[in-house]
Amino acid sequence: MKKRVAIASALALAISGITSATAFEQRKFDSASFKAAQAANKSILVDIWASWCPTCKAQHVVLDSLATKPEYAQVVVFQVDFDSQKDPVKYFNARQQSTLIAFKGERETTRLVGETGAAPIQDLLNSALKN
């Protein structure tokens, strides 16, 4: 009986892990992957952040909650470290960390700087999903 309970508990944990999995495809920014995603007309979020930034942390709480929604499964997130990836920061003309930039393919659709509200961040992601 104990073995069945243990198996059932393990199965329940495995299932809960599947349902709460992150939908976003997240990766560290690299130019070749970003250009390939643009050429494939992907929905893209560029997240320019810094590990010490409290605003970035607040944005990531919102992004983590949205990442579990199936409608955002096709969004590719490129993370740019504000402190160590200066070339991409310049390329995106980001003047500060906590900059979120949405793209649909090669077209920039929306940009937010320092915004931590769930609704504006969700609107930003939705702009990347439109054709």
C-alpha positions as protocol buffer text, in pm:
chain_id: "A"
residue {
  index: 1
  type: MET
  ca { x: 0 y: 0 z: 0 }
}
residue {
  index: 2
  type: LYS
  ca { x: 282 y: 242 z: 88 }
}
residue {
  index: 3
  type: LYS
  ca { x: 439 y: 173 z: -250 }
}
residue {
  index: 4
  type: ARG
  ca { x: 114 y: 269 z: -432 }
}
residue {
  index: 5
  type: VAL
  ca { x: 86 y: 592 z: -233 }
}
residue {
  index: 6
  type: ALA
  ca { x: 448 y: 677 z: -314 }
}
residue {
  index: 7
  type: ILE
  ca { x: 392 y: 607 z: -685 }
}
residue {
  index: 8
  type: ALA
  ca { x: 70 y: 812 z: -685 }
}
residue {
  index: 9
  type: SER
  ca { x: 248 y: 1100 z: -511 }
}
residue {
  index: 10
  type: ALA
  ca { x: 537 y: 1088 z: -759 }
}
residue {
  index: 11
  type: LEU
  ca { x: 293 y: 1082 z: -1050 }
}
residue {
  index: 12
  type: ALA
  ca { x: 101 y: 1378 z: -909 }
}
residue {
  index: 13
  type: LEU
  ca { x: 424 y: 1575 z: -873 }
}
residue {
  index: 14
  type: ALA
  ca { x: 527 y: 1489 z: -1228 }
}
residue {
  index: 15
  type: ILE
  ca { x: 190 y: 1595 z: -1367 }
}
residue {
  index: 16
  type: SER
  ca { x: 193 y: 1922 z: -1171 }
}
residue {
  index: 17
  type: GLY
  ca { x: 540 y: 1991 z: -1308 }
}
residue {
  index: 18
  type: ILE
  ca { x: 415 y: 1942 z: -1661 }
}
residue {
  index: 19
  type: THR
  ca { x: 120 y: 2176 z: -1621 }
}
residue {
  index: 20
  type: SER
  ca { x: 330 y: 2452 z: -1468 }
}
residue {
  index: 21
  type: ALA
  ca { x: 609 y: 2427 z: -1724 }
}
residue {
  index: 22
  type: THR
  ca { x: 731 y: 2748 z: -1878 }
}
residue {
  index: 23
  type: ALA
  ca { x: 588 y: 2807 z: -2222 }
}
residue {
  index: 24
  type: PHE
  ca { x: 845 y: 3062 z: -2335 }
}
residue {
  index: 25
  type: GLU
  ca { x: 1149 y: 2947 z: -2524 }
}
residue {
  index: 26
  type: GLN
  ca { x: 1418 y: 3142 z: -2334 }
}
residue {
  index: 27
  type: ARG
  ca { x: 1780 y: 3179 z: -2430 }
}
residue {
  index: 28
  type: LYS
  ca { x: 2076 y: 3408 z: -2382 }
}
residue {
  index: 29
  type: PHE
  ca { x: 2095 y: 3657 z: -2666 }
}
residue {
  index: 30
  type: ASP
  ca { x: 2321 y: 3583 z: -2956 }
}
residue {
  index: 31
  type: SER
  ca { x: 2303 y: 3768 z: -3284 }
}
residue {
  index: 32
  type: ALA
  ca { x: 2278 y: 3464 z: -3513 }
}
residue {
  index: 33
  type: SER
  ca { x: 1985 y: 3309 z: -3322 }
}
residue {
  index: 34
  type: PHE
  ca { x: 1806 y: 3643 z: -3302 }
}
residue {
  index: 35
  type: LYS
  ca { x: 1842 y: 3704 z: -3677 }
}
residue {
  index: 36
  type: ALA
  ca { x: 1724 y: 3348 z: -3749 }
}
residue {
  index: 37
  type: ALA
  ca { x: 1415 y: 3400 z: -3532 }
}
residue {
  index: 38
  type: GLN
  ca { x: 1345 y: 3727 z: -3713 }
}
residue {
  index: 39
  type: ALA
  ca { x: 1386 y: 3561 z: -4054 }
}
residue {
  index: 40
  type: ALA
  ca { x: 1141 y: 3290 z: -3945 }
}
residue {
  index: 41
  type: ASN
  ca { x: 888 y: 3565 z: -3854 }
}
residue {
  index: 42
  type: LYS
  ca { x: 881 y: 3449 z: -3490 }
}
residue {
  index: 43
  type: SER
  ca { x: 721 y: 3638 z: -3203 }
}
residue {
  index: 44
  type: ILE
  ca { x: 1018 y: 3767 z: -3005 }
}
residue {
  index: 45
  type: LEU
  ca { x: 1075 y: 3933 z: -2669 }
}
residue {
  index: 46
  type: VAL
  ca { x: 1413 y: 4091 z: -2598 }
}
residue {
  index: 47
  type: ASP
  ca { x: 1460 y: 4122 z: -2222 }
}
residue {
  index: 48
  type: ILE
  ca { x: 1742 y: 4360 z: -2129 }
}
residue {
  index: 49
  type: TRP
  ca { x: 1803 y: 4305 z: -1760 }
}
residue {
  index: 50
  type: ALA
  ca { x: 2060 y: 4324 z: -1482 }
}
residue {
  index: 51
  type: SER
  ca { x: 2093 y: 4084 z: -1189 }
}
residue {
  index: 52
  type: TRP
  ca { x: 2105 y: 4371 z: -938 }
}
residue {
  index: 53
  type: CYS
  ca { x: 1798 y: 4552 z: -1078 }
}
residue {
  index: 54
  type: PRO
  ca { x: 1481 y: 4536 z: -860 }
}
residue {
  index: 55
  type: THR
  ca { x: 1264 y: 4655 z: -1151 }
}
residue {
  index: 56
  type: CYS
  ca { x: 1397 y: 4369 z: -1367 }
}
residue {
  index: 57
  type: LYS
  ca { x: 1312 y: 4124 z: -1089 }
}
residue {
  index: 58
  type: ALA
  ca { x: 957 y: 4261 z: -1073 }
}
residue {
  index: 59
  type: GLN
  ca { x: 927 y: 4229 z: -1452 }
}
residue {
  index: 60
  type: HIS
  ca { x: 1046 y: 3868 z: -1432 }
}
residue {
  index: 61
  type: VAL
  ca { x: 775 y: 3784 z: -1178 }
}
residue {
  index: 62
  type: VAL
  ca { x: 516 y: 3904 z: -1433 }
}
residue {
  index: 63
  type: LEU
  ca { x: 691 y: 3732 z: -1724 }
}
residue {
  index: 64
  type: ASP
  ca { x: 714 y: 3405 z: -1528 }
}
residue {
  index: 65
  type: SER
  ca { x: 339 y: 3415 z: -1462 }
}
residue {
  index: 66
  type: LEU
  ca { x: 264 y: 3483 z: -1830 }
}
residue {
  index: 67
  type: ALA
  ca { x: 512 y: 3219 z: -1949 }
}
residue {
  index: 68
  type: THR
  ca { x: 283 y: 2941 z: -1829 }
}
residue {
  index: 69
  type: LYS
  ca { x: -2 y: 3053 z: -2055 }
}
residue {
  index: 70
  type: PRO
  ca { x: -32 y: 2844 z: -2372 }
}
residue {
  index: 71
  type: GLU
  ca { x: -99 y: 3148 z: -2593 }
}
residue {
  index: 72
  type: TYR
  ca { x: 262 y: 3257 z: -2532 }
}
residue {
  index: 73
  type: ALA
  ca { x: 421 y: 2920 z: -2609 }
}
residue {
  index: 74
  type: GLN
  ca { x: 545 y: 3048 z: -2945 }
}
residue {
  index: 75
  type: VAL
  ca { x: 724 y: 3352 z: -2800 }
}
residue {
  index: 76
  type: VAL
  ca { x: 1103 y: 3331 z: -2813 }
}
residue {
  index: 77
  type: VAL
  ca { x: 1269 y: 3528 z: -2533 }
}
residue {
  index: 78
  type: PHE
  ca { x: 1623 y: 3656 z: -2578 }
}
residue {
  index: 79
  type: GLN
  ca { x: 1782 y: 3769 z: -2253 }
}
residue {
  index: 80
  type: VAL
  ca { x: 2045 y: 4041 z: -2275 }
}
residue {
  index: 81
  type: ASP
  ca { x: 2261 y: 4104 z: -1969 }
}
residue {
  index: 82
  type: PHE
  ca { x: 2286 y: 4482 z: -1944 }
}
residue {
  index: 83
  type: ASP
  ca { x: 2627 y: 4468 z: -1774 }
}
residue {
  index: 84
  type: SER
  ca { x: 2808 y: 4206 z: -1980 }
}
residue {
  index: 85
  type: GLN
  ca { x: 2649 y: 4226 z: -2328 }
}
residue {
  index: 86
  type: LYS
  ca { x: 2720 y: 4587 z: -2425 }
}
residue {
  index: 87
  type: ASP
  ca { x: 2706 y: 4530 z: -2804 }
}
residue {
  index: 88
  type: PRO
  ca { x: 2344 y: 4404 z: -2803 }
}
residue {
  index: 89
  type: VAL
  ca { x: 2247 y: 4678 z: -2555 }
}
residue {
  index: 90
  type: LYS
  ca { x: 2379 y: 4934 z: -2805 }
}
residue {
  index: 91
  type: TYR
  ca { x: 2222 y: 4752 z: -3100 }
}
residue {
  index: 92
  type: PHE
  ca { x: 1878 y: 4775 z: -2937 }
}
residue {
  index: 93
  type: ASN
  ca { x: 1942 y: 5136 z: -2831 }
}
residue {
  index: 94
  type: ALA
  ca { x: 1858 y: 5047 z: -2472 }
}
residue {
  index: 95
  type: ARG
  ca { x: 1955 y: 5327 z: -2241 }
}
residue {
  index: 96
  type: GLN
  ca { x: 1889 y: 5128 z: -1926 }
}
residue {
  index: 97
  type: GLN
  ca { x: 1820 y: 4783 z: -1789 }
}
residue {
  index: 98
  type: SER
  ca { x: 1455 y: 4679 z: -1744 }
}
residue {
  index: 99
  type: THR
  ca { x: 1392 y: 4733 z: -2115 }
}
residue {
  index: 100
  type: LEU
  ca { x: 1150 y: 4493 z: -2283 }
}
residue {
  index: 101
  type: ILE
  ca { x: 1126 y: 4498 z: -2663 }
}
residue {
  index: 102
  type: ALA
  ca { x: 873 y: 4297 z: -2863 }
}
residue {
  index: 103
  type: PHE
  ca { x: 922 y: 4198 z: -3226 }
}
residue {
  index: 104
  type: LYS
  ca { x: 716 y: 4020 z: -3485 }
}
residue {
  index: 105
  type: GLY
  ca { x: 984 y: 3899 z: -3720 }
}
residue {
  index: 106
  type: GLU
  ca { x: 1199 y: 4198 z: -3812 }
}
residue {
  index: 107
  type: ARG
  ca { x: 944 y: 4459 z: -3701 }
}
residue {
  index: 108
  type: GLU
  ca { x: 965 y: 4608 z: -3352 }
}
residue {
  index: 109
  type: THR
  ca { x: 607 y: 4620 z: -3221 }
}
residue {
  index: 110
  type: THR
  ca { x: 637 y: 4768 z: -2871 }
}
residue {
  index: 111
  type: ARG
  ca { x: 898 y: 4875 z: -2618 }
}
residue {
  index: 112
  type: LEU
  ca { x: 864 y: 4920 z: -2244 }
}
residue {
  index: 113
  type: VAL
  ca { x: 1123 y: 5065 z: -2007 }
}
residue {
  index: 114
  type: GLY
  ca { x: 1088 y: 5022 z: -1632 }
}
residue {
  index: 115
  type: GLU
  ca { x: 730 y: 4895 z: -1657 }
}
residue {
  index: 116
  type: THR
  ca { x: 628 y: 4629 z: -1404 }
}
residue {
  index: 117
  type: GLY
  ca { x: 252 y: 4619 z: -1449 }
}
residue {
  index: 118
  type: ALA
  ca { x: 103 y: 4290 z: -1567 }
}
residue {
  index: 119
  type: ALA
  ca { x: -137 y: 4449 z: -1818 }
}
residue {
  index: 120
  type: PRO
  ca { x: 123 y: 4655 z: -2009 }
}
residue {
  index: 121
  type: ILE
  ca { x: 366 y: 4362 z: -2020 }
}
residue {
  index: 122
  type: GLN
  ca { x: 89 y: 4132 z: -2144 }
}
residue {
  index: 123
  type: ASP
  ca { x: -2 y: 4393 z: -2410 }
}
residue {
  index: 124
  type: LEU
  ca { x: 363 y: 4399 z: -2515 }
}
residue {
  index: 125
  type: LEU
  ca { x: 367 y: 4020 z: -2560 }
}
residue {
  index: 126
  type: ASN
  ca { x: 37 y: 4032 z: -2748 }
}
residue {
  index: 127
  type: SER
  ca { x: 182 y: 4287 z: -2990 }
}
residue {
  index: 128
  type: ALA
  ca { x: 449 y: 4032 z: -3085 }
}
residue {
  index: 129
  type: LEU
  ca { x: 182 y: 3772 z: -3164 }
}
residue {
  index: 130
  type: LYS
  ca { x: 0 y: 3985 z: -3420 }
}
residue {
  index: 131
  type: ASN
  ca { x: 79 y: 3941 z: -3787 }
}
